[in-house]
Amino acid sequence: MGDAGLLLSGAALFLNSLMLLGRANAKSVAVFNLFIGAMQVIVPFYLIMVSDQGNWTIYSLASIFLFGFTYLYVGLTLLKDLDGSGLGWYSLWVAVIALIYALVAYVHFNDIVSTITWLMWAYLWFLFFLSMGLNKKIDAYIGKVAFVQSWLTLTFPALLSMTGLWKSDQVAEAWIYFSIAAIVYFVFITLKLKVIAARRENFA
């Protein structure tokens, strides 16, 4: 499930980013969200049932549910034109859980790559909370962040892992540099968004 699930999550997030950027139809994207969400809920349940029931095994598999239920929730919300506030507040809860996963990755596993990855995911889920939970008009901004993360945190790591290259020191170091560049980009577009908002207030 691991690498294949990451790869398909990358596809789902990529499509969601295009939808937020106005490049893909919402109901069309909803169908793919439902498919991936269902898979990432059913498969982890099965893997947990047949696992050794160790605490770290369940801890690792449980993280897949965060993505699975998010995609299911997104898919149903888009397909049925539901109010997004519930999804927004759920995203806040997931953002907090993602921060805990980041902390555990750093403190217990001493895994810098996983730490940065979970922090970026936490940020993305928090953005969904701002958009749907607090009704902030930042869909285009979220689309840009989601687009970058779909490739950087999901698609490319999955492909590299399946080819046996992900665990090499050179790849891990390169990924950290790419992640820093992505974070700088996020900061840049955040500041740009604030400048635009300030100008609009001045002209209002």
Beta strands, then each sheet from edge to edge (+ up, - down):
end
